[in-house]
Amino acid sequence: MSELAVTVTPALGLGRSVLEKPHIVGLGAFALLATAAFAMRGPQEQTPAAHTIPNSHVRLAALSTDARKAVDYASIDRRLQRLSEQHSMVGLAVGIVENGRITFLKGYGETEEGSGEPVTPDTVFRWASVSKGVAGTMVAKLAEQGKVNLNGPVGSYVPSMKLPAGAENRATVGDMLSHRLGLYRNAYDNKLEEGQDTKLLRESLAQLNMICPPGTCWSYQNVAYDGASELVERITHQPYEKAIKQNLFTPIGMTGASVSMNGLMDAKSWAKPHDAARRPIKLTDSYYRVPAAGGVNSNIKDMSLWMLAQMGEMPDVVSPQVLETVHAPLVKTPGERGRMRKFLERLGEADYGYGWRSYDYAGHHIVGHRGGVAGYRSLILFDPRKKSGVVALWNSNTSQPGGLEFEVMDMIYGLPFRDWMEIDRSGKAESRSIARNESDDEVSSGDGNGGRMEKRFRG
């Protein structure tokens, strides 16, 4: 995490977009879960009828074999089985969407090393930084309703956000959501992991030196990005988790999704965290305290439904305008190509929007994100035009499943096979190097090492 990830854009912020303006659950079980969820609410918590789950969404939750066209599912299944047997893997869940329908849901390995409890499509994992796309979507939805101005000063919406020299009055809400506040990478993650108060940390950001004027460079954040949860709470007058469930998760049909550590631990089946040697590690609440940056949990079915909504298959919940806003390539991130150098044969330009990355891949526009906290990793990648993509969740500190997304996309595009997951290569040393290569912006250490460049950039 010693690399400074900064992308410089013109001083006038030309990277800004005009869009910144003001085991499978069947249909019956899915419907019963949705009904029970509403029945358990007290009178004061009743959700408006507009937030009930439409029948069309219930249909999307069912596995479809008819939509299987380009992907060789038998081959993918065999490769995932081999992947799950690697020394650094404990449990893994994978979902594939093809042609706008869920076509594959499967779990591999165990929820805990040696427990014998299998991972199934109902096992809950942490999303880590894939959570940022949820926050971006929620804020864009509020902007669509006229409740937030994405070009407005972030300080007006997030009172705890204090930047050097009063920059919170110049930086916009959009700058916060696209990591363009001008702070050094992962500012104060180390203090977050020490247990310090999140809002106090955002206030103390004013003590730092800016590395660029707001809106002119890109540098990944967690503490600052979580200003989005504060914004949502102030606008909706609800706790962040309740607002997210009511406006996004429940109408989409994500019945097992939550935004808290209790939400993970209360699940009937949940994956425990492990290091890259399969040793159990302690579950901590550090990044649950920045819920907009890393607080979401779900099973792989719910994550697949989330991907369908991001593909435009649930416009009553996430409109085309919101999708255009959050997926827009607002700022170039050439450093991302360096981190993904093994895919450069096909990977072109890399950009960032509101909690979402976008890429040119073999001439196709794809959208996604990765995530990692101690003991958990995640990924989502999809082609909005083809309405096809992949999601994956696993519970160990290894990056080796990274590459799965491109093996699936290669099948969708009819491209020659590449061993992107590197499971055909012999030798354990190479696998260990993969397991320990955690330089991604999206991977938060969770071990007190976050933001270790602090002294270099302190004022």
Sequence and secondary structure as in RCSB ss.txt:
>XXXX:A:sequence
MSELAVTVTPALGLGRSVLEKPHIVGLGAFALLATAAFAMRGPQEQTPAAHTIPNSHVRLAALSTDARKAVDYAS
IDRRLQRLSEQHSMVGLAVGIVENGRITFLKGYGETEEGSGEPVTPDTVFRWASVSKGVAGTMVAKLAEQGKVNL
NGPVGSYVPSMKLPAGAENRATVGDMLSHRLGLYRNAYDNKLEEGQDTKLLRESLAQLNMICPPGTCWSYQNVAY
DGASELVERITHQPYEKAIKQNLFTPIGMTGASVSMNGLMDAKSWAKPHDAARRPIKLTDSYYRVPAAGGVNSNI
KDMSLWMLAQMGEMPDVVSPQVLETVHAPLVKTPGERGRMRKFLERLGEADYGYGWRSYDYAGHHIVGHRGGVAG
YRSLILFDPRKKSGVVALWNSNTSQPGGLEFEVMDMIYGLPFRDWMEIDRSGKAESRSIARNESDDEVSSGDGNG
GRMEKRFRG
>XXXX:A:secstr
  S   EE  TT TT  GGG      HHHHHHHHHHHHHTS GGG   GGGS  HHHHHHTS  STT  S  HHH
HHHHHHHHHTSTT SEEEEEEEETTEEEEEEEEEBSSTTS  B  TT BEE GGGGHHHHHHHHHHHHHTTS  T
TSBHHHH TT   GGGGGGTSBHHHHHTT S   TTTTHHHHHTT  HHHHHHHGGGB  SS TTSEE   STTT
THHHHHHHHHHTS HHHHHIIIIIHHHT TT BSSHHHHHTSSSB   B TTS B     GGGSSHHHH  EE H
HHHHHHHHHHTTS TTTS HHHHHHHHS  EE HHHHHHTGGGTTTEEEEEE SS EEEEETTEEEEEEEEEETT
EEEEEEEETTTTEEEEEEESSS  TTTTHHHHHHHHHHT     TT  SS  HHHHHHHHH    TTB   SS T
TTTHHHHB 
